[in-house]
Amino acid sequence: MNKFKAFVKKEFYHIFRDKRTMLILFGMPIVQILLFGFVITTEIKDVEIAIWDKSKDEVTQKITNKILGSGYFKLVKNIDNEQEIYNAFKKGTIKEALIFENNFAQNLNNRNNANIQIITDASDPNIANLIVNYTSAIVYSYTGELNSNLTIPMQIKTESTMLYNSELKSVFMFVPGTMAMILMLVSAMITSIAITREKELGTMEVLLVSPLKVSQIIIGKVAPYIVLSIINVITIIALAMSIFHMPIVGSLSLLIAVSILFIFMALSLGILISTVTNDQQTAMMISMFALMLPTILLSGFIFPIENMPKILQWLTVIIPPKYYISAIKDIMLKGSGLSYIWKDVAVLFLMTLVLLGLSIKKFKIRLE
């Protein structure tokens, strides 16, 4: 028994001395519970809205103040024509537009009813539904206050219009996110594991003494994954269009070009991971922790970024899938061209250059 106790004691010492094991045992659960706790929410807040008040009377002002005072909505701009609404939606500056009809207060007094049109961006159908429900609830609450002292009740009707996804199909939201996740898996994770496998088996030294240059070895290792990733993109798009009837409103060539840029970024990230690891297990853990969780939780794929705490919103700035998902959603559902998505493309291009530069530099230092 004393020998067994000594053996168990030795195992504890072994675990406590291994920083990677301690990180997996205690660091990852803490980070995961914090991320899931703050990110997963069914509430909305600070939703960017625009208002077209055709009436500009006392009642519309009170309703506007009640909506903005709720804490759920943030006024981005007041607009005065229909085209301005659709331009704002296409640029992604607003998630909702409210339109008060002409002579709103007068219609309420004379006909005992008035109308508010609610237009939402339904590229994320769950959030669109929440936005409509929250807005309608606030309007109905005001109507209840208005009718508290009246014998003949007044009625304020809300009519909702869903842009870009009128049938509220969830697949329109999941296809772009799934594309980002698969490309990160194939391009970054598998690439990092493939290179660390060569190092782990001792075959990288054999490659380095061959006539091939270091740059040629890197390109040769990642070239198959570029081809496979492009095939994956085409396959996903074909399946989404044929089986789920997902529209590609914008340019298909622009969609594929942005996807190829994202593939190069992911490959650069995979090479960088391989330079800081010497075995496949470590590369897999870093890839899972640094790629998969952020792609699912912090990219806006499932959970809206504006609902997250400020510190997590700042963290999303360095999450590449955020920009890729935003760009391809705009191309596929809104028909946006490069003039609308150039910021997302520019960030991805800059990230690719930085990651590629770091990867090549670190790779040479480690292997020369």
N, C-alpha and C positions, 0 to 999 in steps of 0.2 A: 504493500500500500504506500509505503514511503517513497518507493521508486516511482509509482504512478503519480503521486503528488508532485514529485520533482519534475516529472515529464510534463505535467499540466502547467506547472510554474514556468518551465522553459518555453512552452508554447505561448503563454501570455507575454513573456519578455520578447519573443520573436515578433508577435503581432504589434506590440507597442513600439518596437524599434523600426518597423516598416511603415514609413510615412504614407505610402500609397494605400496600404491596407487600412490604416486609420482614417484616411480621407474617404475611402469607400464606405467604411463602417459608420462613421459619424458625420462627415461633411456632406455627402450626397443626400442622406435623409433629411438633414436640416434645410438644405437649399431647396429640395423638392417640396417639402411641406410648406415652406414660405412662398415659393413660386405658385404652387397650386392654390394655396389659401388666398393669395392676393389676386391671381389672374382669373380663376374660375368664379364668375359671378353672373347672375341673371339680371343685374341692374344696369341702368344706363346713366351716364352723367356727361355733362359738357358736350352734348350733341350740337354740332354746328348747324345752325338753321338760317334761312333767309325769309323775310316777310315782305309780301306785296299787299299793302293795305290800300285798297282802292277807295275806301270810305273815309278813313282818317277821322273818325269821330270818337266820342268819349268811351263808347262800349268797346270798340276794337282796341283802344289804348289800354283799357282795364284788362281785357283778355290777354293782350300781349305782355303786360306787366306781370300777370299771374303766371303765365307760361315761363317767362324768363326768371321770375322770382322763385320758381320751384327748385332750382339748382340742377335740373336735369338738362337744360337747354342753354345754349350760348348763341346770341345773335351775332352773325358774321356780317350781314349787310341787309339794308333795306333796298328793295328792287322795285322797278316800275314798269316792267314789260316781261312778256313770256320768254323771249329769246334769252334774256339775262338769266332766267332760272335754269334753262337747259345748259347754258355755258358754264354756270357755276357747278352743276352736277357733273358735267363732263370733266372739268378741271379737278373735281374731287374736293372742292372747298366747302361744300355743304352736304349734309345727309338728309335734310328735310327742308321743304319750302311750304309756307302757309300763305294762302291767298284768301283775303277777306273780300266778299262781294261788294259791289257798289251799294251805297245807301244802307249800310248794315244796320245801324241803330233805327233808322226810319222803317225798314222792313220788319224789324223786331217789334216795333210799336204798332205798326199798321196791320201786319199779317200774323203777328205772334210767332214768327220763325225767321231765321236767317241762316246763311250757309257759309261754311269755311271749307276750302279745299286743302287737303293735306297731300303733298307729293313727297315720296321718299325714294331713296336709292335702295332698290331691292336686290342689288348684287350680293348682299348678305341678307337673305330672307328672314332669318331669326331676329336680327337687329332691327330690320325694317318693321316687322310686326310689333316689336317692343316699343319702337318710337311712336307708331300710330296709336297703340294702346295707351301709352303715357299721355300723349297729347290729347286724345279724346277724353281720358279721365279728368284731366285738368279743365277742359271745356265744360264737361258735364258737371263738375264741381261748381264752376262759376254759374252755370244755369240753375243749379239747385239753390245757390245763394240768391240769385235774381228772383226766383219764384217763391221765396220763403214768405213774402207778404202780399202775394198776388192771388186773386181768385181765379183768373184765367191764366194758366201757365204759358210761359214763353218757351220756345224750343230753338236751340242752336244745333243745326245738323252739321256733322263732319263727313265729308266724302273723301276717301283715300284713293290715290293713284300710285301704283308701284311701277317705277321705271326700271328698265333693263332686265326685269325678271317678273313679269306680271303674274305668272302662275306660281311664283314663290317656290321654285324647285331648288332643293338644297344641293343638288348635284352641281349647280352652277357655281356654288361657293366652294365645294370640295374638290373639284377638278383642278383648279389652279394650285391649291394647297398641296394636293397629292403629287402634282408635277414637281413642285419644289422639293418635297420630301424624297421622292424617288431619285431625283437628280443629285441631291445631297448624299443619299445612300450610295448610289453607284459611283458618282464622280469623286466624292471626298473620302468617304469611309473605306470603300473597297480599294481605292488608290493607296491610301495610307497603309492599309494592311498588306497590300501587294509588295510595297517597297520594304516595309519592315520585315516581311517574310524572307526577302533576299538577305537582309542584314542578319536576321536570326539564324538562318541556315548556313551563313558564311559564304554564300555565293556572290554577294555584292563585290567582294574583293576580286573574285574571278572576272567579273564584268569590268572592273576598273583597270585591270591589267591587259584587257583586250584593246584592239586598235580603236575602239569607239571612244569618243569624247564623253565627258560627264553630261553635257547638255544633250548629246544624242541618246545616252542611256535613259535620261529622264523622259525625253520625248517618246522614246521607244516603249517605255513602261506605261505611259499614260495614253498613247495613241489609241489602243484598243478600246479604252474606256470612253474616249471622245466619240468614237463611232457607235458604241453600244448606247451611250446616253442620247445621242441624236435619234437613234432607232426607237428608244424608249419614248422620246418626246412625240415623234410621229405616230407611234402606236397609241399613246394616250389620247392624242387629239382625234385620231381616227375612231377610237372606241367611244369617246365622248360625243362625237358628232353622229355616229351611226346608231349607237345603242341608246344613249341618253338624250339625243337630239339637242345637244348644246350648240347654240349658234356661234359662229365666228364672224362677228359683225365687222371687225377691222381687217387689216392686212395679214394674211397667213404668212407671208414671207417675213414681215416685221416680227410676228410672233415667234417664228423659228429662229430669227436672228437674235432676238433678246434671249431666247432659251440657250442658244450656243454661247452667248456671252456669259450667262449664268453658269454653264457647264465649265468654261475655262476658269471662272472664279472658284468654283467648287474644287476643281482639280488642283489649283494653286494652293488652296487650303489643305487638301489632302497631302500634298507634297510637304507642306510646312509641318503638319502633324507628324509625318514620317521622320522629319529631321530631329524632332525632340524626343523620339521614342526609339527603343532598340528591339522591342518584341511586339508581336501581334496583339497580345492581351492588353498591353498598355495602350496601344494605338486604338483598339476597339473601345476601351473604357473612355478615353479622351473623346473619341468620335461620338459615342453615345451621349456623353454628358455635354459636350460643347456644340454638337450639331443637331441631334434629334430633339432634345427637350426645347431648345430655343426655337427650332423650326415649328414645333407644335404649339408652344405656349406664347412666344414673344414676337411672332411674325405677323399677327393679325389674321392668321389662317382660320382659327376657330373663335378666338376671343378678341373682341375689339380693343385696340391699343388705348383709345381714349378713356376706357373704363379702368385702366390700371393705375396704381399709384405713380406719382411723378418720377420716382427713382427708377421704376421699371420702364416707364415711357422713355426716359433718357437712355436706358440700356438697349432699347429696341433700335436705336440709331445705328448700332454696330452689327445688327442682325441682317445679313445679306438677303435671306428669303423674303423679308418684309418688302424690299424694293422690287424683287422679282414678281411676287404675288400681286402687288399693287399694279405693276406694269401690264402683266398678262391679263389681269381682270379687266383693265381698262380697254385693252385691245379686243378681247373676246366679247365682252358684254356691251361696252359703250362705243366701240368702233373708233377709239382714239388713235390718232396718228402720233408720229414721233414728236410733234410740237407740244403735245400734251403730256407725254411720258418721259421727256428728255431728262428731267431731274433724276428719276429712278435709274435710267440707263447710265447717266453720268456717274452716279454713286457706285453702281455695279462695276463700271469700267475702272474707276479709281481704285476700288477695293481689289480688283483683279491685278492691277499694276503693282500695288503695294504688297499683296500676298505673294505674287510671282517673284518680285524682287527679293523679299525676305526668304522665300523658299530656296531660290537659287544660291543666294549668299550663304545661308545656313548649310545647305547641302554640300557646297564646295568645301566649307570650313571643316565639316565633319568627315568628309571622305577623301580629301586630297592627301 
